[in-house]
Amino acid sequence: MSKVLVIAEHNGNHLNPSTARCLSCAAQLQAGPADVLVLGHGAEAVAREAAEVAGAGRVLLADQPAFAQPLAAMLAPAVAELARGYTHVLAPSTTFGKDLLPRVAALLGVPQVSEVMSVEGPRKFRRPTYAGNAIITVEVPDDLPVVATVRNASFKAAGKAAAVPVEAWTPTATAPTHTRYVELRSGGGDRPDLQTARAVISGGRGVGSAENFAVLYRLADRLGAAVGASRAAVDAGFVPNELQVGQTGKIIAPEVYFAFGISGAIQHLTGIKDAGTIVAVNKDGDAPIFEVADIGLVGDLFQVIPEIERRLG
């Protein structure tokens, strides 16, 4: 019988939607609900939010000052301690999960399964490799716990359900002293999280400059969308690297993805394969992005975007 622990991702105030996607994955691993671990400081509201996600059996809240910031070096010893009582430990394949779970796996002395995209059995999974151009099946031996990150793009978020109990849990593992939080710098503002947003407005080299990205930010705010970028735009200094979409950036699966001034290099397409609808606007009619776009328009984005805004009213 599988016993699954899901590590919740949150910002201290709200649960990240990626946690609900992990619970959907967990539901395929066992007949009963999974436990959810919330690590934080003053994160009672997050725990209550997690308690209302379908698939959660109970929520364990580890509330300590050392957990105020999501530092993997601080969180991993506590997760590894609790994990020893479970057959599976899951976290979202976001920056948070990719940072945390390798440390947890190392502390447990087991391999990690990355980017789970489908469950073939309690210990058998399918995951992408070679930038998503090949899918492989991996199997974890029976005598080892499964430590895995869950690909957001591959699982629908679990819905809401009646609240389950929230229990306090105090780890005995000692937090390391060699790591401390200094500051967080982010250029994303208050827009939706790029990896869980329903709509994404993305720009490439064709946007031309950091100043010109203001046009995309304005449209994103009108649509309630997140903002992304190609690697070319990031390398040119137009936007910070946390907005990068693609093989070396974020893998996303929005309902609609707008690509403005993006040529469509294979590394970028890797990050948007699971998007519901891809809309591309580019002056070059031969740009590779048009080969994958559901809707394509050959035109100047600085003329197209104002027209879209005009029609939005």
Secondary structure per residue as TSV (DSSP state, phi and psi in degrees):
chain	resnum	aa	ss	phi	psi
A	1	M	-	360.0	125.7
A	2	S	-	-74.9	144.8
A	3	K	-	-130.3	113.3
A	4	V	E	-108.6	136.0
A	5	L	E	-115.9	126.0
A	6	V	E	-108.0	127.0
A	7	I	E	-88.6	119.0
A	8	A	-	-77.2	137.3
A	9	E	-	-102.0	137.2
A	10	H	B	-158.0	170.4
A	11	N	-	-108.2	14.9
A	12	G	S	97.9	-22.0
A	13	N	S	-122.0	-36.2
A	14	H	S	-134.6	149.1
A	15	L	B	-74.5	135.7
A	16	N	-	-74.4	136.3
A	17	P	T	-56.5	-19.9
A	18	S	H	-62.2	-26.1
A	19	T	H	-65.0	-39.5
A	20	A	H	-66.0	-29.8
A	21	R	H	-70.9	-37.3
A	22	C	H	-62.8	-38.2
A	23	L	H	-68.1	-30.8
A	24	S	H	-64.8	-40.1
A	25	C	H	-65.6	-43.6
A	26	A	H	-60.6	-34.6
A	27	A	H	-63.7	-24.3
A	28	Q	T	-84.5	-8.3
A	29	L	T	-97.3	-19.1
A	30	Q	-	-152.0	161.5
A	31	A	S	-78.1	-31.4
A	32	G	S	-100.0	-179.7
A	33	P	-	-73.1	164.9
A	34	A	E	-104.9	157.6
A	35	D	E	-86.7	146.3
A	36	V	E	-119.8	129.1
A	37	L	E	-104.8	123.3
A	38	V	E	-110.2	116.6
A	39	L	E	-107.1	125.0
A	40	G	E	-177.9	-169.1
A	41	H	S	-137.1	118.4
A	42	G	S	70.3	34.2
A	43	A	-	-104.4	30.9
A	44	E	H	-60.6	-37.6
A	45	A	H	-65.1	-36.0
A	46	V	H	-65.2	-43.0
A	47	A	H	-62.5	-40.6
A	48	R	H	-66.0	-37.2
A	49	E	H	-65.5	-42.2
A	50	A	H	-64.9	-32.4
A	51	A	T	-67.2	-15.3
A	52	E	T	-102.9	9.2
A	53	V	B	-91.5	130.8
A	54	A	T	-59.1	137.0
A	55	G	T	101.5	-12.8
A	56	A	E	-85.0	130.8
A	57	G	E	-93.1	-37.9
A	58	R	E	-159.4	161.0
A	59	V	E	-118.8	128.0
A	60	L	E	-102.7	123.0
A	61	L	E	-108.6	114.2
A	62	A	E	-102.1	102.0
A	63	D	E	-107.4	107.0
A	64	Q	-	-144.4	146.8
A	65	P	G	-55.8	-32.7
A	66	A	G	-66.1	-18.6
A	67	F	G	-98.9	12.1
A	68	A	S	-61.3	-32.7
A	69	Q	S	-116.8	145.5
A	70	P	-	-78.0	63.2
A	71	L	-	-88.1	121.7
A	72	A	H	-58.6	-37.7
A	73	A	H	-62.5	-31.3
A	74	M	H	-81.7	-39.9
A	75	L	H	-80.5	-34.2
A	76	A	H	-57.8	-44.2
A	77	P	H	-59.9	-38.3
A	78	A	H	-68.2	-42.9
A	79	V	H	-63.4	-44.0
A	80	A	H	-62.5	-36.7
A	81	E	H	-62.9	-48.5
A	82	L	H	-70.6	-33.2
A	83	A	H	-62.4	-23.3
A	84	R	T	-64.9	-12.4
A	85	G	T	-100.2	11.4
A	86	Y	-	-127.9	156.2
A	87	T	S	-87.9	-26.7
A	88	H	E	-135.4	139.2
A	89	V	E	-126.6	121.5
A	90	L	E	-120.2	146.4
A	91	A	E	-146.6	155.1
A	92	P	E	-66.4	148.7
A	93	S	S	-84.2	58.1
A	94	T	S	-109.2	-177.3
A	95	T	H	-55.8	-39.0
A	96	F	H	-61.7	-54.2
A	97	G	H	-67.0	-39.4
A	98	K	H	-67.4	-24.9
A	99	D	H	-82.5	-40.3
A	100	L	H	-81.5	-52.5
A	101	L	H	-64.7	-33.4
A	102	P	H	-58.9	-36.5
A	103	R	H	-67.4	-40.6
A	104	V	H	-62.6	-46.7
A	105	A	H	-60.4	-40.0
A	106	A	H	-64.7	-40.9
A	107	L	H	-66.5	-31.3
A	108	L	H	-85.2	-12.4
A	109	G	T	71.9	36.2
A	110	V	-	-130.6	159.3
A	111	P	-	-74.7	156.2
A	112	Q	E	-105.3	142.3
A	113	V	E	-97.7	123.8
A	114	S	E	-105.0	144.0
A	115	E	E	58.4	49.9
A	116	V	E	-60.5	124.0
A	117	M	-	-113.2	-14.2
A	118	S	E	-160.1	151.2
A	119	V	E	-102.7	117.7
A	120	E	E	-97.6	-15.7
A	121	G	E	-179.3	174.5
A	122	P	T	-55.5	-27.8
A	123	R	T	-130.1	14.0
A	124	K	E	-123.3	128.9
A	125	F	E	-138.0	156.6
A	126	R	E	-108.8	138.0
A	127	R	E	-145.6	153.6
A	128	P	E	-80.2	153.9
A	129	T	E	-146.1	170.9
A	130	Y	T	49.7	52.5
A	131	A	T	57.9	32.2
A	132	G	T	84.0	1.4
A	133	N	T	-80.9	-11.9
A	134	A	E	-139.7	147.1
A	135	I	E	-116.6	128.8
A	136	I	E	-117.7	157.0
A	137	T	E	-107.6	128.0
A	138	V	E	-120.3	149.6
A	139	E	E	-133.3	133.6
A	140	V	-	-96.2	132.1
A	141	P	-	-57.0	151.2
A	142	D	T	-62.2	-26.7
A	143	D	T	-90.0	6.0
A	144	L	S	-119.6	142.8
A	145	P	-	-69.5	150.1
A	146	V	E	-90.9	120.2
A	147	V	E	-115.8	114.4
A	148	A	E	-144.7	144.4
A	149	T	E	-95.9	145.1
A	150	V	E	-108.6	125.8
A	151	R	-	-72.1	118.9
A	152	N	G	-58.0	-38.2
A	153	A	G	-67.6	-14.6
A	154	S	G	-101.1	-7.8
A	155	F	S	-132.5	135.9
A	156	K	-	-75.8	147.3
A	157	A	-	-68.7	136.3
A	158	A	-	-65.3	147.8
A	159	G	-	-82.9	-164.1
A	160	K	B	-92.4	156.4
A	161	A	-	-150.8	175.8
A	162	A	S	-61.6	141.1
A	163	A	-	-62.8	137.7
A	164	V	-	-102.1	168.1
A	165	P	-	-64.0	147.4
A	166	V	E	-111.6	123.1
A	167	E	E	-119.5	140.6
A	168	A	E	-76.1	139.2
A	169	W	-	-135.1	129.5
A	170	T	-	-114.5	112.7
A	171	P	-	-70.6	151.2
A	172	T	-	-99.1	-13.6
A	173	A	S	-63.1	137.7
A	174	T	-	-83.1	128.4
A	175	A	-	-70.9	140.5
A	176	P	-	-67.7	157.8
A	177	T	S	-107.3	-1.0
A	178	H	S	-86.3	-2.1
A	179	T	-	-124.9	137.6
A	180	R	-	-143.2	153.6
A	181	Y	-	-85.2	130.9
A	182	V	-	-105.9	-63.9
A	183	E	-	-164.9	164.5
A	184	L	-	-122.1	127.7
A	185	R	-	-115.5	129.3
A	186	S	-	-142.0	140.5
A	187	G	S	-103.2	8.0
A	188	G	-	-80.6	-18.0
A	189	G	T	64.6	-148.4
A	190	D	T	-99.2	14.6
A	191	R	S	-73.9	165.0
A	192	P	-	-57.2	153.9
A	193	D	-	-63.0	131.8
A	194	L	T	-59.1	-37.0
A	195	Q	T	-81.8	-11.6
A	196	T	T	-125.7	2.1
A	197	A	-	-68.0	147.1
A	198	R	S	-77.0	-27.1
A	199	A	E	-135.1	142.2
A	200	V	E	-133.1	129.6
A	201	I	E	-103.2	117.1
A	202	S	E	-123.8	144.9
A	203	G	E	-127.1	153.8
A	204	G	-	-123.0	-159.5
A	205	R	G	-57.3	-31.3
A	206	G	G	-65.0	-13.7
A	207	V	G	-68.0	-31.2
A	208	G	-	98.1	-35.7
A	209	S	S	-166.8	166.6
A	210	A	T	-63.7	-37.5
A	211	E	T	-64.3	-37.7
A	212	N	T	-68.9	-20.5
A	213	F	H	-64.5	-16.1
A	214	A	H	-58.5	-30.7
A	215	V	H	-63.9	-41.3
A	216	L	H	-70.8	-39.5
A	217	Y	H	-61.0	-39.9
A	218	R	H	-65.2	-43.2
A	219	L	H	-65.8	-40.4
A	220	A	H	-60.4	-41.2
A	221	D	H	-65.9	-34.5
A	222	R	H	-66.0	-36.2
A	223	L	H	-96.1	-4.8
A	224	G	T	67.0	35.7
A	225	A	-	-104.8	161.7
A	226	A	E	-84.8	163.6
A	227	V	E	-114.5	133.2
A	228	G	E	-127.1	-178.4
A	229	A	E	-159.5	158.2
A	230	S	-	-82.4	166.4
A	231	R	H	-62.7	-35.5
A	232	A	H	-59.5	-40.3
A	233	A	H	-68.5	-37.8
A	234	V	H	-67.8	-46.3
A	235	D	H	-63.2	-29.3
A	236	A	T	-79.1	-6.5
A	237	G	T	84.7	14.2
A	238	F	S	-69.7	-37.8
A	239	V	S	-143.0	161.3
A	240	P	-	-70.9	158.4
A	241	N	G	-70.5	-14.0
A	242	E	G	-69.8	-9.2
A	243	L	G	-94.4	-1.7
A	244	Q	B	-70.2	131.9
A	245	V	B	-111.6	134.5
A	246	G	S	138.9	-168.3
A	247	Q	T	-56.3	-42.8
A	248	T	T	-100.7	12.8
A	249	G	S	-122.6	-126.2
A	250	K	B	-108.3	140.6
A	251	I	-	-94.7	120.8
A	252	I	-	-128.2	162.6
A	253	A	-	-144.6	61.9
A	254	P	-	-72.5	164.3
A	255	E	S	-66.8	-35.3
A	256	V	E	-141.1	136.1
A	257	Y	E	-124.5	120.0
A	258	F	E	-100.2	121.6
A	259	A	E	-111.3	106.9
A	260	F	E	-106.1	119.7
A	261	G	S	67.3	27.4
A	262	I	-	-108.2	124.9
A	263	S	-	-72.1	-36.7
A	264	G	-	103.1	44.5
A	265	A	-	-61.5	151.7
A	266	I	H	-58.0	-33.8
A	267	Q	H	-64.7	-33.8
A	268	H	H	-75.3	-41.5
A	269	L	H	-61.4	-29.2
A	270	T	H	-56.8	-34.9
A	271	G	T	-80.5	-11.0
A	272	I	T	-125.2	13.5
A	273	K	T	-57.6	-32.6
A	274	D	T	-94.8	8.1
A	275	A	-	-65.2	143.5
A	276	G	S	-65.6	-51.9
A	277	T	E	-134.8	130.8
A	278	I	E	-110.4	123.9
A	279	V	E	-113.6	122.9
A	280	A	E	-119.2	135.7
A	281	V	E	-127.7	120.4
A	282	N	E	-154.3	143.1
A	283	K	S	-71.9	-22.3
A	284	D	-	-91.5	109.1
A	285	G	T	-66.3	-14.8
A	286	D	T	-98.8	8.4
A	287	A	-	-62.1	136.8
A	288	P	G	-58.5	-23.3
A	289	I	G	-59.3	-29.2
A	290	F	G	-70.2	-18.4
A	291	E	G	-72.6	-22.6
A	292	V	T	-111.4	-10.1
A	293	A	-	-72.2	140.4
A	294	D	S	-79.1	-32.9
A	295	I	E	-132.5	124.2
A	296	G	E	-126.6	140.2
A	297	L	E	-135.1	120.7
A	298	V	E	-84.8	112.8
A	299	G	S	-179.4	174.9
A	300	D	-	-86.1	120.2
A	301	L	H	-59.2	-28.4
A	302	F	H	-76.4	-9.9
A	303	Q	H	-101.0	-34.3
A	304	V	H	-70.7	-45.4
A	305	I	H	-62.8	-45.4
A	306	P	H	-59.1	-34.1
A	307	E	H	-68.4	-39.6
A	308	I	H	-61.7	-44.2
A	309	E	H	-63.7	-38.3
A	310	R	H	-63.2	-40.1
A	311	R	H	-74.6	-21.8
A	312	L	H	-71.7	-21.6
A	313	G	-	84.8	360.0
